[in-house]
Amino acid sequence: MEGRDKKKYRNKGARQTTVKTVYGEVTYQRTVYEVTEEDGTRHFVYLLDETLDLDHVGLISTNLAELLVKGITELSYRECARQVSEMTGQTISAMGVWNVIQVLGEKVCEDEAELTEAYKKGHVKGKREVPVLFEEADGVYIKLQGKDRKKEKQDKAEIKIGIAYDGWRKAGPDRYVLENKVVVAGFSKAKEFQEYREAVIAQEFDLDEVSQRILNADGASWIKKVKDKSTCFQLDPFHRNKAVKEKIHEPAARDAVLELIKEEIEEVFRYLELYRNSLSDETEIEDVEDLIRYYKNNRGGLVPYQSQNLKLPEPPEGLEYRNMGTMENHVWSVIAKRMKHGHRSWSRRGGNHLAKILAKKCSGKLYEVTERLRRPIFEEEKVEEIYGEILMSAKAPKKDGKGYEYPALGHIVG
């Protein structure tokens, strides 16, 4: 690194590190430099790492981190650690896997924030031109761990999930796949979720070319807050019919409502009013009133989008416009399968990070989780913090070069 600006980059001595890779442990030595910026702030960098394009997560290489990311979307932290350790011959603990996922999850959150800000400024415009955009949204409650449970005074919290796609493509006999699907997920307030959801959609699709947006959802208040006024709303058929089965106790009346709702919406309300007046049991009456209230709050979406007098353009070649209602399946495949069952509980931070990684996988963009790793770089205020930890774990600090034992990799402090 003789060609460096010696006034800007001050040699602070050589440091040795060992990085775990899928091929085994690699030990090498490189020089750490102190950098002073024009505003006087200082940080430390390894120019060799930058020159060789070496990316790490802690003491784990990017290629090994990719294995961990893929594994954690299907396995528990403990099982992922065991299988990857057996596969690579490296010793990786469950906590080591957890640490990697937190570092990468935080970077995904940073990327989301940057994308959202760019979208707000009008700097995000996708290249994909589609006439109709189909969107779905839902939420799933997962158990919180002790600290967050006590802090929030609740046992569960909702992970919001959103998907968007431009149609259905036939993939075999009676089998269709969603075309150009994008998925977002995470613990978010309604406004934050809407902003990021719109940013991700805008990154993929040219919204100026979309003539109609259609949203399928269960009618939850936070979902209605994200619905754009120009968007056609459809009450999710699964939730629409589930409400009937839960709130109407008599099978014959239940079947009558499910039949009427296919075409005669006003008749549904008249029938429910008559049915309620015929009941004497207070619980049954309350249930029917809940159903009437739910349907009135979502009156405009009770019929499918095909029956809402929309003038939809012809679908692009190879695509079809079919009945919506894939959200429950996506709730299971994206979040619930990995995070909800088996007595699992999560911290807000850890659950949020994993949810976002799972959404990347469902979007076919899992590679983005490790692709955008940043170069090792240290902030001055963090150096002393880590140096203190090193002193606590050793009898005396090593003396090398200028005298300080600098941390091996910068993002450990993140």
C-alpha contacts under 8 A as a table, 3 or more apart, distances in Angstrom:
res1	aa1	res2	aa2	distance
1	M	4	R	5.73
1	M	47	L	7.32
1	M	48	L	7.66
4	R	9	Y	6.89
5	D	8	K	5.41
5	D	9	Y	5.90
6	K	9	Y	5.01
6	K	10	R	5.97
7	K	10	R	6.65
8	K	34	E	7.83
8	K	35	V	5.53
8	K	36	T	5.74
8	K	37	E	7.42
9	Y	33	Y	5.51
9	Y	34	E	5.57
9	Y	35	V	4.91
9	Y	36	T	7.28
10	R	33	Y	5.18
10	R	34	E	5.02
10	R	35	V	6.58
11	N	31	T	7.01
11	N	32	V	6.39
11	N	33	Y	4.78
11	N	34	E	6.64
12	K	31	T	7.12
12	K	32	V	5.57
12	K	33	Y	5.43
12	K	34	E	6.55
12	K	401	G	6.13
12	K	402	K	5.32
12	K	403	G	7.91
12	K	404	Y	7.80
13	G	31	T	5.59
13	G	32	V	6.00
13	G	33	Y	7.70
13	G	400	D	6.04
13	G	401	G	3.97
13	G	402	K	5.76
13	G	403	G	7.80
14	A	29	Q	6.57
14	A	30	R	5.40
14	A	31	T	4.17
14	A	32	V	6.21
14	A	400	D	6.87
14	A	401	G	6.50
15	R	29	Q	5.51
15	R	30	R	5.52
15	R	31	T	5.97
15	R	32	V	6.91
15	R	400	D	7.88
15	R	405	E	7.89
15	R	406	Y	7.67
15	R	408	A	7.32
16	Q	27	T	7.11
16	Q	28	Y	5.70
16	Q	29	Q	4.14
16	Q	30	R	6.41
16	Q	408	A	7.57
17	T	27	T	5.68
17	T	28	Y	5.81
17	T	29	Q	6.33
17	T	408	A	6.09
18	T	25	E	6.37
18	T	26	V	5.42
18	T	27	T	4.16
18	T	28	Y	6.54
18	T	59	L	6.82
19	V	25	E	5.64
19	V	26	V	5.32
19	V	27	T	6.44
19	V	56	H	7.88
19	V	59	L	4.84
19	V	60	I	5.46
19	V	61	S	6.23
20	K	24	G	6.02
20	K	25	E	4.57
20	K	26	V	6.50
20	K	59	L	6.17
20	K	60	I	4.82
20	K	61	S	5.93
20	K	64	L	7.35
20	K	90	Q	6.96
21	T	24	G	5.19
21	T	25	E	5.91
21	T	26	V	7.26
21	T	60	I	6.38
21	T	61	S	5.24
21	T	62	T	7.83
21	T	63	N	6.66
21	T	64	L	5.34
21	T	90	Q	7.96
22	V	63	N	6.67
22	V	64	L	5.31
22	V	88	T	5.34
22	V	90	Q	7.80
23	Y	88	T	6.78
24	G	88	T	7.04
24	G	89	G	6.95
24	G	90	Q	6.61
25	E	90	Q	7.68
30	R	46	Y	6.99
30	R	48	L	6.38
31	T	46	Y	6.22
31	T	47	L	7.48
31	T	48	L	7.42
32	V	44	F	6.63
32	V	45	V	5.82
32	V	46	Y	4.96
32	V	47	L	7.42
32	V	406	Y	7.84
33	Y	44	F	5.47
33	Y	45	V	5.42
33	Y	46	Y	6.33
33	Y	47	L	7.53
34	E	42	R	6.84
34	E	43	H	5.89
34	E	44	F	4.53
34	E	45	V	6.68
35	V	42	R	5.49
35	V	43	H	5.40
35	V	44	F	5.78
35	V	45	V	7.29
36	T	40	G	5.87
36	T	41	T	5.81
36	T	42	R	4.61
36	T	43	H	6.88
37	E	40	G	5.26
37	E	41	T	5.47
37	E	42	R	6.34
38	E	41	T	7.50
41	T	380	E	7.72
42	R	379	E	6.84
42	R	380	E	5.62
43	H	377	I	6.89
43	H	378	F	5.08
43	H	379	E	4.74
43	H	380	E	5.01
44	F	377	I	5.90
44	F	378	F	5.09
44	F	379	E	7.05
44	F	380	E	7.45
45	V	376	P	6.46
45	V	377	I	5.11
45	V	378	F	6.70
45	V	410	G	7.85
46	Y	49	D	5.48
46	Y	50	E	6.63
46	Y	376	P	7.03
46	Y	377	I	7.67
47	L	50	E	5.03
47	L	51	T	5.98
48	L	51	T	5.02
48	L	52	L	6.03
49	D	52	L	5.32
49	D	53	D	5.84
49	D	54	L	4.90
49	D	55	D	7.46
49	D	375	R	7.83
49	D	376	P	7.71
50	E	53	D	4.89
50	E	54	L	6.24
50	E	375	R	6.48
50	E	376	P	7.86
51	T	54	L	7.76
54	L	375	R	7.86
55	D	61	S	6.38
55	D	62	T	5.84
55	D	373	L	6.60
55	D	374	R	7.24
55	D	375	R	6.45
55	D	376	P	7.57
56	H	59	L	6.40
56	H	60	I	5.52
56	H	61	S	4.56
56	H	62	T	5.44
56	H	373	L	7.76
56	H	376	P	7.80
56	H	409	L	7.79
57	V	60	I	5.13
57	V	61	S	6.28
57	V	62	T	6.79
57	V	65	A	7.11
57	V	100	V	6.23
57	V	103	V	7.19
57	V	104	L	7.94
57	V	411	H	6.98
57	V	412	I	7.54
58	G	100	V	7.33
58	G	409	L	6.21
58	G	411	H	6.63
58	G	412	I	5.42
59	L	409	L	7.37
60	I	64	L	6.40
60	I	65	A	6.45
61	S	64	L	5.38
61	S	65	A	6.14
62	T	65	A	4.87
62	T	66	E	6.16
62	T	370	T	6.69
63	N	66	E	5.11
63	N	67	L	6.69
64	L	67	L	5.14
64	L	68	L	6.48
65	A	68	L	5.01
65	A	69	V	6.16
65	A	100	V	7.07
65	A	370	T	7.29
66	E	69	V	5.07
66	E	70	K	6.22
66	E	367	Y	7.76
66	E	370	T	6.44
67	L	70	K	5.26
67	L	71	G	6.09
67	L	84	V	7.24
68	L	71	G	5.01
68	L	72	I	5.97
68	L	80	C	6.84
68	L	81	A	7.70
68	L	84	V	7.07
68	L	97	V	6.70
69	V	72	I	5.29
69	V	73	T	6.63
69	V	101	I	6.99
69	V	357	I	7.97
69	V	369	V	7.97
70	K	73	T	5.70
70	K	74	E	7.44
70	K	366	L	7.83
71	G	74	E	5.66
71	G	75	L	5.85
71	G	80	C	5.55
71	G	84	V	7.91
72	I	75	L	4.98
72	I	76	S	6.24
72	I	77	Y	6.33
72	I	80	C	5.97
73	T	338	R	7.00
73	T	354	L	7.81
73	T	357	I	7.60
73	T	358	L	6.10
73	T	361	K	7.96
74	E	338	R	6.48
75	L	78	R	7.96
75	L	79	E	5.91
75	L	80	C	5.50
75	L	338	R	7.63
76	S	79	E	5.21
76	S	80	C	5.90
77	Y	80	C	5.13
77	Y	81	A	6.10
77	Y	94	A	5.07
77	Y	95	M	7.51
77	Y	97	V	6.24
77	Y	98	W	6.43
78	R	81	A	5.20
78	R	82	R	6.28
78	R	93	S	7.25
78	R	94	A	4.52
79	E	82	R	5.03
79	E	83	Q	6.14
79	E	94	A	7.71
80	C	83	Q	5.30
80	C	84	V	6.02
80	C	94	A	7.43
80	C	97	V	7.64
81	A	84	V	5.39
81	A	85	S	5.89
81	A	92	I	5.61
81	A	93	S	5.60
81	A	94	A	5.23
81	A	96	G	7.94
81	A	97	V	6.30
82	R	85	S	5.19
82	R	86	E	6.22
82	R	92	I	7.47
82	R	93	S	7.63
82	R	94	A	7.88
83	Q	86	E	5.13
83	Q	87	M	6.06
84	V	87	M	4.89
84	V	88	T	6.01
84	V	89	G	7.97
84	V	90	Q	7.71
84	V	92	I	7.66
85	S	88	T	5.44
85	S	89	G	5.37
85	S	90	Q	4.91
85	S	91	T	5.42
85	S	92	I	5.78
86	E	89	G	5.45
86	E	90	Q	7.30
92	I	96	G	6.01
92	I	97	V	7.03
93	S	96	G	4.90
93	S	97	V	6.42
94	A	97	V	5.14
94	A	98	W	6.23
95	M	98	W	4.85
95	M	99	N	6.09
96	G	99	N	5.13
96	G	100	V	6.38
97	V	100	V	5.18
97	V	101	I	6.33
98	W	101	I	5.18
98	W	102	Q	6.23
99	N	102	Q	5.13
99	N	103	V	6.29
100	V	103	V	5.23
100	V	104	L	6.22
101	I	104	L	5.13
101	I	105	G	5.68
101	I	353	H	7.31
101	I	354	L	7.36
102	Q	105	G	4.92
102	Q	106	E	5.98
102	Q	350	G	6.58
102	Q	353	H	6.48
103	V	106	E	5.28
103	V	107	K	6.49
103	V	411	H	7.90
103	V	414	G	7.10
104	L	107	K	5.05
104	L	108	V	6.31
104	L	353	H	7.98
104	L	369	V	6.38
104	L	370	T	6.91
104	L	373	L	7.89
105	G	108	V	5.03
105	G	109	C	6.32
105	G	352	N	7.97
105	G	353	H	4.40
105	G	354	L	6.82
105	G	356	K	7.21
105	G	357	I	6.89
105	G	369	V	7.62
106	E	109	C	5.03
106	E	110	E	6.25
106	E	353	H	6.74
107	K	110	E	4.94
107	K	111	D	6.19
107	K	369	V	7.85
107	K	372	R	7.97
107	K	373	L	7.56
108	V	111	D	5.06
108	V	112	E	6.19
108	V	353	H	7.80
108	V	356	K	7.41
108	V	357	I	7.87
108	V	369	V	6.45
109	C	112	E	4.97
109	C	113	A	6.24
109	C	353	H	7.66
110	E	113	A	5.13
110	E	114	E	6.27
111	D	114	E	5.12
111	D	115	L	6.12
112	E	115	L	5.10
112	E	116	T	6.06
112	E	196	Y	6.88
113	A	116	T	5.12
113	A	117	E	6.23
113	A	196	Y	7.80
114	E	117	E	5.25
114	E	118	A	6.21
115	L	118	A	5.08
115	L	119	Y	6.12
115	L	124	V	7.75
115	L	196	Y	7.67
115	L	199	A	6.49
115	L	200	V	7.72
116	T	119	Y	5.01
116	T	120	K	6.25
116	T	195	E	6.40
116	T	196	Y	5.42
116	T	199	A	5.50
117	E	120	K	5.12
117	E	121	K	6.43
118	A	121	K	5.19
118	A	122	G	6.42
118	A	123	H	5.18
118	A	124	V	6.16
119	Y	122	G	5.03
119	Y	123	H	5.48
119	Y	124	V	4.95
119	Y	199	A	5.43
119	Y	202	A	7.67
120	K	123	H	7.53
122	G	125	K	7.87
124	V	199	A	7.16
124	V	202	A	6.15
124	V	203	Q	5.68
125	K	202	A	5.46
125	K	203	Q	5.44
125	K	204	E	7.49
125	K	205	F	6.98
125	K	206	D	5.66
125	K	207	L	7.54
126	G	201	I	7.92
126	G	202	A	5.50
126	G	203	Q	4.41
126	G	204	E	4.45
126	G	205	F	4.31
126	G	206	D	4.59
126	G	207	L	7.62
127	K	203	Q	7.91
127	K	204	E	6.58
127	K	205	F	5.82
127	K	206	D	5.53
128	R	204	E	6.20
128	R	205	F	4.57
128	R	206	D	5.62
129	E	205	F	6.08
129	E	206	D	5.40
129	E	207	L	7.70
129	E	209	E	5.84
129	E	210	V	7.14
130	V	133	L	6.97
130	V	166	D	6.62
130	V	205	F	7.30
130	V	206	D	7.57
130	V	209	E	6.45
130	V	210	V	5.70
130	V	316	P	7.80
131	P	209	E	6.45
131	P	210	V	4.67
131	P	211	S	5.32
131	P	212	Q	6.74
131	P	313	P	6.68
131	P	315	P	7.41
132	V	166	D	6.13
132	V	167	G	7.88
132	V	210	V	5.62
132	V	211	S	6.01
132	V	212	Q	4.95
132	V	213	R	5.87
132	V	214	I	7.73
132	V	312	L	7.47
132	V	313	P	7.70
132	V	315	P	7.83
133	L	164	A	6.87
133	L	165	Y	6.04
133	L	166	D	4.88
133	L	167	G	7.55
133	L	210	V	6.71
133	L	212	Q	6.42
133	L	213	R	4.80
133	L	214	I	6.33
134	F	164	A	5.55
134	F	165	Y	5.34
134	F	166	D	5.77
134	F	167	G	6.99
134	F	213	R	6.01
134	F	214	I	5.00
134	F	215	L	6.22
134	F	216	N	7.91
135	E	162	G	7.33
135	E	163	I	5.65
135	E	164	A	4.30
135	E	165	Y	6.57
135	E	213	R	7.33
135	E	214	I	5.91
135	E	215	L	4.64
135	E	216	N	6.24
136	E	162	G	5.73
136	E	163	I	5.33
136	E	164	A	6.48
136	E	215	L	5.40
136	E	216	N	4.70
136	E	217	A	5.71
136	E	325	G	7.85
136	E	326	T	7.88
136	E	327	M	6.24
137	A	160	K	7.50
137	A	161	I	5.65
137	A	162	G	4.34
137	A	163	I	6.46
137	A	215	L	7.68
137	A	216	N	6.80
137	A	217	A	5.36
137	A	218	D	7.89
137	A	223	I	6.85
137	A	327	M	6.77
138	D	160	K	6.08
138	D	161	I	5.45
138	D	162	G	6.62
138	D	217	A	6.28
138	D	218	D	6.87
138	D	223	I	7.52
138	D	327	M	6.79
138	D	328	E	7.93
138	D	331	V	7.44
139	G	158	E	6.02
139	G	159	I	5.52
139	G	160	K	4.39
139	G	161	I	5.71
139	G	331	V	7.45
140	V	158	E	5.39
140	V	159	I	5.40
140	V	160	K	6.67
140	V	161	I	7.92
140	V	331	V	6.90
140	V	335	I	7.75
140	V	336	A	7.30
141	Y	156	K	5.88
141	Y	157	A	5.24
141	Y	158	E	4.27
141	Y	159	I	6.18
141	Y	340	K	7.71
142	I	156	K	5.34
142	I	157	A	5.74
142	I	158	E	6.45
142	I	159	I	7.36
142	I	339	M	6.99
142	I	340	K	5.45
142	I	345	S	6.92
142	I	346	W	7.62
143	K	155	D	5.83
143	K	156	K	4.40
143	K	157	A	6.66
143	K	340	K	7.30
143	K	344	R	6.93
143	K	345	S	4.66
143	K	346	W	6.30
144	L	148	D	6.19
144	L	149	R	5.44
144	L	154	Q	7.95
144	L	155	D	5.65
144	L	156	K	5.29
144	L	157	A	6.72
144	L	345	S	5.15
144	L	346	W	4.90
144	L	347	S	5.74
144	L	348	R	7.09
145	Q	148	D	5.81
145	Q	149	R	5.74
145	Q	155	D	7.94
145	Q	345	S	5.35
145	Q	346	W	5.09
145	Q	347	S	5.29
146	G	149	R	4.96
146	G	150	K	6.06
147	K	150	K	5.36
147	K	151	K	6.18
147	K	347	S	7.66
148	D	151	K	4.91
148	D	152	E	5.94
148	D	347	S	6.19
148	D	348	R	6.82
149	R	152	E	5.41
149	R	153	K	5.56
149	R	154	Q	5.36
149	R	155	D	5.39
149	R	156	K	7.44
150	K	153	K	4.95
150	K	154	Q	7.05
154	Q	157	A	7.53
157	A	187	F	7.88
158	E	187	F	6.52
159	I	185	A	6.63
159	I	186	G	5.11
159	I	187	F	4.82
159	I	188	S	7.34
159	I	352	N	7.83
159	I	355	A	7.80
160	K	185	A	5.45
160	K	186	G	5.59
160	K	187	F	6.26
160	K	188	S	6.90
160	K	193	F	7.60
161	I	183	V	7.32
161	I	184	V	5.75
161	I	185	A	4.38
161	I	186	G	6.90
161	I	331	V	7.25
162	G	183	V	5.73
162	G	184	V	5.25
162	G	185	A	6.41
162	G	197	R	7.04
163	I	181	K	6.79
163	I	182	V	5.56
163	I	183	V	4.45
163	I	184	V	6.47
164	A	181	K	5.63
164	A	182	V	5.42
164	A	183	V	6.76
164	A	201	I	7.09
165	Y	178	L	6.25
165	Y	179	E	5.69
165	Y	180	N	5.41
165	Y	181	K	4.47
165	Y	182	V	6.59
166	D	178	L	7.46
166	D	179	E	5.78
166	D	180	N	6.45
166	D	181	K	7.50
167	G	178	L	5.97
167	G	179	E	5.49
167	G	315	P	7.69
167	G	319	L	5.87
167	G	320	E	5.84
167	G	321	Y	5.58
167	G	322	R	7.57
168	W	176	Y	5.98
168	W	177	V	5.56
168	W	178	L	4.76
168	W	179	E	5.63
168	W	319	L	5.39
168	W	320	E	5.11
168	W	321	Y	6.26
168	W	322	R	6.89
169	R	176	Y	5.46
169	R	177	V	5.42
169	R	178	L	6.41
169	R	179	E	6.24
169	R	318	G	6.32
169	R	319	L	4.90
169	R	320	E	6.35
170	K	173	P	7.83
170	K	174	D	7.84
170	K	175	R	6.07
170	K	176	Y	4.41
170	K	177	V	6.47
170	K	318	G	7.89
170	K	319	L	7.54
171	A	175	R	5.52
171	A	176	Y	5.20
171	A	177	V	6.40
172	G	175	R	4.99
172	G	176	Y	6.97
178	L	181	K	6.03
179	E	319	L	7.96
181	K	363	S	5.97
182	V	200	V	7.62
182	V	201	I	7.25
182	V	204	E	7.97
182	V	362	C	7.67
182	V	363	S	4.84
183	V	359	A	5.34
183	V	360	K	6.89
183	V	362	C	6.48
183	V	363	S	5.38
184	V	197	R	6.46
184	V	200	V	7.82
184	V	356	K	6.81
184	V	359	A	5.40
184	V	360	K	7.49
185	A	355	A	5.86
185	A	356	K	5.50
185	A	359	A	5.89
186	G	351	G	7.95
186	G	352	N	5.09
186	G	353	H	7.62
186	G	355	A	5.54
186	G	356	K	5.90
187	F	348	R	7.38
187	F	352	N	5.69
188	S	191	K	8.00
188	S	192	E	5.96
188	S	193	F	5.50
189	K	192	E	5.37
189	K	193	F	6.04
190	A	193	F	5.14
190	A	194	Q	6.09
190	A	222	W	5.28
190	A	223	I	7.29
190	A	225	K	6.82
190	A	226	V	6.88
191	K	194	Q	5.11
191	K	195	E	6.22
191	K	225	K	7.54
191	K	226	V	7.08
192	E	195	E	5.23
192	E	196	Y	6.31
193	F	196	Y	5.36
193	F	197	R	5.89
193	F	226	V	7.99
194	Q	197	R	5.04
194	Q	198	E	5.99
194	Q	226	V	5.22
195	E	198	E	5.28
195	E	199	A	6.16
196	Y	199	A	4.90
196	Y	200	V	6.17
197	R	200	V	5.29
197	R	201	I	6.24
198	E	201	I	5.08
198	E	202	A	5.95
199	A	202	A	5.04
199	A	203	Q	6.08
200	V	203	Q	5.03
200	V	204	E	6.53
201	I	204	E	5.32
201	I	205	F	5.91
202	A	205	F	5.18
202	A	206	D	6.25
202	A	207	L	6.23
203	Q	206	D	7.74
206	D	209	E	5.74
206	D	210	V	7.07
207	L	210	V	5.11
208	D	211	S	7.96
210	V	213	R	7.13
212	Q	230	S	7.86
212	Q	231	T	6.93
212	Q	232	C	7.70
212	Q	312	L	7.23
213	R	230	S	7.40
213	R	231	T	4.95
213	R	232	C	6.27
214	I	231	T	5.49
214	I	232	C	4.66
214	I	233	F	6.01
214	I	234	Q	7.41
214	I	305	Y	7.47
215	L	227	K	7.47
215	L	231	T	6.65
215	L	232	C	6.09
215	L	233	F	4.96
215	L	234	Q	6.08
216	N	233	F	6.12
216	N	234	Q	4.80
216	N	235	L	5.79
216	N	236	D	5.36
216	N	324	M	6.76
216	N	325	G	6.82
217	A	220	A	7.64
217	A	223	I	7.21
217	A	233	F	7.73
217	A	234	Q	6.62
217	A	235	L	5.40
217	A	236	D	4.89
217	A	327	M	7.87
218	D	235	L	5.54
218	D	236	D	5.19
218	D	239	H	5.84
218	D	240	R	7.44
219	G	223	I	6.59
219	G	224	K	6.56
219	G	235	L	6.29
219	G	236	D	7.94
219	G	297	N	7.90
219	G	298	N	6.42
220	A	223	I	5.37
220	A	224	K	6.52
221	S	224	K	5.19
221	S	225	K	6.41
222	W	225	K	5.09
222	W	226	V	6.76
223	I	226	V	5.26
223	I	227	K	6.57
224	K	227	K	5.10
227	K	231	T	6.49
227	K	233	F	7.85
228	D	231	T	5.29
232	C	305	Y	7.19
233	F	300	G	7.25
233	F	301	G	5.40
233	F	305	Y	7.48
234	Q	300	G	7.46
234	Q	301	G	4.02
234	Q	302	L	6.46
234	Q	303	V	6.85
234	Q	304	P	5.83
234	Q	305	Y	6.04
235	L	239	H	7.52
235	L	240	R	6.47
235	L	298	N	6.77
235	L	301	G	4.73
235	L	302	L	5.54
235	L	303	V	7.56
235	L	304	P	7.60
236	D	239	H	5.52
236	D	240	R	6.02
236	D	324	M	7.63
236	D	325	G	5.86
237	P	240	R	4.88
237	P	241	N	6.00
237	P	325	G	6.37
238	F	241	N	5.48
238	F	242	K	5.91
238	F	325	G	6.95
238	F	328	E	7.89
239	H	242	K	4.84
239	H	243	A	6.04
240	R	243	A	5.56
240	R	244	V	6.98
240	R	302	L	7.50
241	N	244	V	5.21
241	N	245	K	6.49
241	N	258	L	6.85
242	K	245	K	5.14
242	K	246	E	6.17
243	A	246	E	5.16
243	A	247	K	5.92
243	A	291	L	6.61
244	V	247	K	5.32
244	V	248	I	5.69
244	V	254	R	6.32
244	V	257	V	7.44
244	V	258	L	7.36
244	V	291	L	7.00
245	K	248	I	5.85
245	K	249	H	7.38
245	K	254	R	6.46
246	E	249	H	7.26
247	K	284	E	7.46
247	K	287	D	4.85
247	K	288	V	5.74
247	K	290	D	7.51
247	K	291	L	6.33
248	I	251	P	7.60
248	I	253	A	7.05
248	I	254	R	5.70
248	I	284	E	7.29
248	I	287	D	6.98
248	I	288	V	6.32
249	H	253	A	7.97
249	H	254	R	7.23
249	H	284	E	7.14
250	E	253	A	5.49
250	E	254	R	6.13
251	P	254	R	4.96
251	P	255	D	6.15
252	A	255	D	5.23
252	A	256	A	6.25
253	A	256	A	5.01
253	A	257	V	6.32
253	A	275	Y	7.79
254	R	257	V	5.37
254	R	258	L	6.32
255	D	258	L	5.12
255	D	259	E	6.15
256	A	259	E	5.17
256	A	260	L	6.14
257	V	260	L	5.08
257	V	261	I	6.00
257	V	268	V	6.12
257	V	271	Y	7.60
257	V	272	L	7.85
258	L	261	I	5.41
258	L	262	K	6.99
259	E	262	K	5.77
259	E	263	E	7.96
260	L	263	E	5.96
260	L	264	E	5.31
260	L	265	I	6.89
260	L	267	E	6.83
260	L	268	V	5.88
261	I	264	E	5.69
261	I	265	I	5.49
261	I	268	V	6.10
261	I	302	L	7.51
261	I	303	V	7.50
262	K	265	I	7.65
262	K	303	V	7.01
263	E	303	V	7.45
264	E	267	E	5.25
264	E	268	V	6.44
265	I	268	V	5.05
265	I	269	F	6.87
265	I	302	L	7.37
265	I	303	V	7.66
266	E	269	F	5.38
266	E	270	R	6.47
267	E	270	R	5.02
267	E	271	Y	5.94
268	V	271	Y	5.16
268	V	272	L	6.13
269	F	272	L	5.08
269	F	273	E	6.17
269	F	292	I	7.05
270	R	273	E	5.22
270	R	274	L	6.35
271	Y	274	L	5.21
271	Y	275	Y	6.03
272	L	275	Y	4.97
272	L	276	R	5.98
272	L	288	V	7.18
272	L	292	I	7.03
273	E	276	R	5.20
273	E	277	N	6.31
274	L	277	N	5.18
274	L	278	S	6.37
275	Y	278	S	5.16
275	Y	279	L	6.74
276	R	279	L	5.45
276	R	285	I	5.75
276	R	288	V	6.22
276	R	289	E	7.44
279	L	282	E	7.96
279	L	284	E	7.12
279	L	285	I	6.29
280	S	284	E	7.86
280	S	285	I	7.26
281	D	284	E	5.42
281	D	285	I	6.24
282	E	285	I	5.03
282	E	286	E	6.16
283	T	286	E	5.18
283	T	287	D	6.24
284	E	287	D	5.06
284	E	288	V	6.30
285	I	288	V	5.26
285	I	289	E	6.22
286	E	289	E	5.05
286	E	290	D	6.14
287	D	290	D	5.04
287	D	291	L	6.36
288	V	291	L	5.00
288	V	292	I	6.19
289	E	292	I	4.99
289	E	293	R	6.07
290	D	293	R	5.11
290	D	294	Y	6.11
291	L	294	Y	5.03
291	L	295	Y	6.13
292	I	295	Y	5.21
292	I	296	K	6.08
293	R	296	K	5.14
293	R	297	N	6.15
294	Y	297	N	5.27
294	Y	298	N	6.47
295	Y	298	N	5.11
295	Y	299	R	5.51
295	Y	302	L	7.25
296	K	299	R	4.80
298	N	301	G	5.53
298	N	302	L	6.48
299	R	302	L	5.48
300	G	303	V	7.33
301	G	304	P	6.84
301	G	305	Y	7.73
303	V	307	S	6.21
303	V	308	Q	7.01
304	P	307	S	5.61
304	P	308	Q	6.90
304	P	323	N	7.67
305	Y	308	Q	5.18
305	Y	309	N	7.93
305	Y	310	L	7.37
306	Q	309	N	7.08
306	Q	310	L	7.02
307	S	310	L	7.61
315	P	319	L	5.89
315	P	320	E	6.05
315	P	321	Y	6.76
316	P	319	L	5.66
316	P	320	E	7.90
325	G	328	E	7.36
326	T	329	N	5.52
326	T	330	H	6.39
327	M	330	H	4.94
327	M	331	V	6.07
328	E	331	V	5.02
328	E	332	W	6.41
329	N	332	W	5.23
329	N	333	S	6.13
330	H	333	S	4.93
330	H	334	V	5.46
330	H	335	I	7.76
331	V	334	V	5.47
331	V	335	I	5.62
331	V	336	A	6.04
332	W	335	I	5.73
332	W	336	A	4.54
332	W	337	K	5.27
333	S	336	A	6.61
333	S	337	K	5.74
333	S	338	R	7.95
334	V	337	K	7.03
334	V	338	R	7.63
334	V	355	A	7.88
334	V	358	L	5.94
334	V	359	A	6.30
334	V	362	C	6.48
335	I	338	R	5.73
335	I	339	M	5.70
335	I	340	K	7.15
335	I	355	A	6.52
335	I	358	L	7.00
336	A	339	M	5.12
336	A	340	K	4.53
336	A	341	H	6.73
337	K	340	K	6.33
337	K	341	H	6.63
338	R	341	H	7.14
339	M	344	R	6.48
339	M	345	S	7.64
340	K	343	H	7.52
340	K	344	R	6.26
340	K	345	S	7.71
341	H	344	R	6.11
346	W	350	G	6.34
346	W	351	G	5.28
347	S	350	G	5.23
347	S	351	G	5.72
348	R	351	G	5.22
348	R	352	N	5.84
349	R	352	N	5.23
349	R	353	H	6.26
350	G	353	H	5.22
350	G	354	L	6.27
351	G	354	L	5.25
351	G	355	A	6.02
352	N	355	A	5.14
352	N	356	K	6.31
353	H	356	K	5.35
353	H	357	I	6.39
354	L	357	I	5.04
354	L	358	L	6.10
355	A	358	L	5.07
355	A	359	A	6.20
356	K	359	A	5.01
356	K	360	K	6.30
357	I	360	K	5.06
357	I	361	K	6.40
357	I	366	L	6.96
357	I	369	V	6.96
358	L	361	K	5.06
358	L	362	C	6.33
358	L	366	L	7.97
359	A	362	C	5.09
359	A	363	S	6.20
360	K	363	S	5.09
360	K	364	G	6.34
360	K	365	K	4.96
360	K	366	L	4.89
360	K	368	E	7.57
360	K	369	V	7.62
361	K	364	G	5.10
361	K	365	K	5.58
361	K	366	L	4.48
362	C	365	K	7.46
362	C	366	L	7.93
363	S	366	L	7.60
365	K	368	E	5.66
365	K	369	V	7.86
366	L	369	V	5.72
367	Y	370	T	5.98
367	Y	371	E	5.93
368	E	371	E	4.79
368	E	372	R	6.38
369	V	372	R	6.75
370	T	373	L	5.76
376	P	409	L	5.96
376	P	410	G	4.62
376	P	411	H	5.89
377	I	409	L	7.69
377	I	410	G	4.79
377	I	411	H	6.80
378	F	382	K	6.90
378	F	383	V	6.73
378	F	410	G	4.92
378	F	411	H	7.34
378	F	413	V	7.68
379	E	382	K	5.46
379	E	383	V	6.56
380	E	383	V	5.27
380	E	384	E	7.27
381	E	384	E	6.15
381	E	385	E	7.02
382	K	385	E	5.03
382	K	386	I	6.34
382	K	413	V	6.48
383	V	386	I	5.36
383	V	387	Y	5.95
383	V	406	Y	7.19
383	V	407	P	7.35
384	E	387	Y	4.83
384	E	388	G	5.99
385	E	388	G	5.23
385	E	389	E	6.59
386	I	389	E	4.97
386	I	390	I	6.28
386	I	407	P	6.71
386	I	413	V	7.39
387	Y	390	I	5.02
387	Y	391	L	6.31
387	Y	405	E	7.00
387	Y	406	Y	6.67
387	Y	407	P	6.94
388	G	391	L	5.08
388	G	392	M	6.33
389	E	392	M	5.10
389	E	393	S	6.42
390	I	393	S	5.22
390	I	394	A	6.32
390	I	397	P	7.41
391	L	394	A	5.35
391	L	395	K	6.94
391	L	396	A	6.35
391	L	397	P	6.04
392	M	395	K	7.47
394	A	397	P	6.74
397	P	404	Y	7.67
397	P	405	E	6.44
398	K	403	G	7.62
398	K	404	Y	7.45
398	K	405	E	6.06
399	K	402	K	7.64
399	K	403	G	4.79
399	K	404	Y	6.44
399	K	405	E	6.88
400	D	403	G	5.16
400	D	404	Y	6.83
400	D	405	E	7.13
401	G	404	Y	7.77
407	P	410	G	6.94
409	L	412	I	6.06
410	G	413	V	6.18
410	G	414	G	7.75
411	H	414	G	5.03
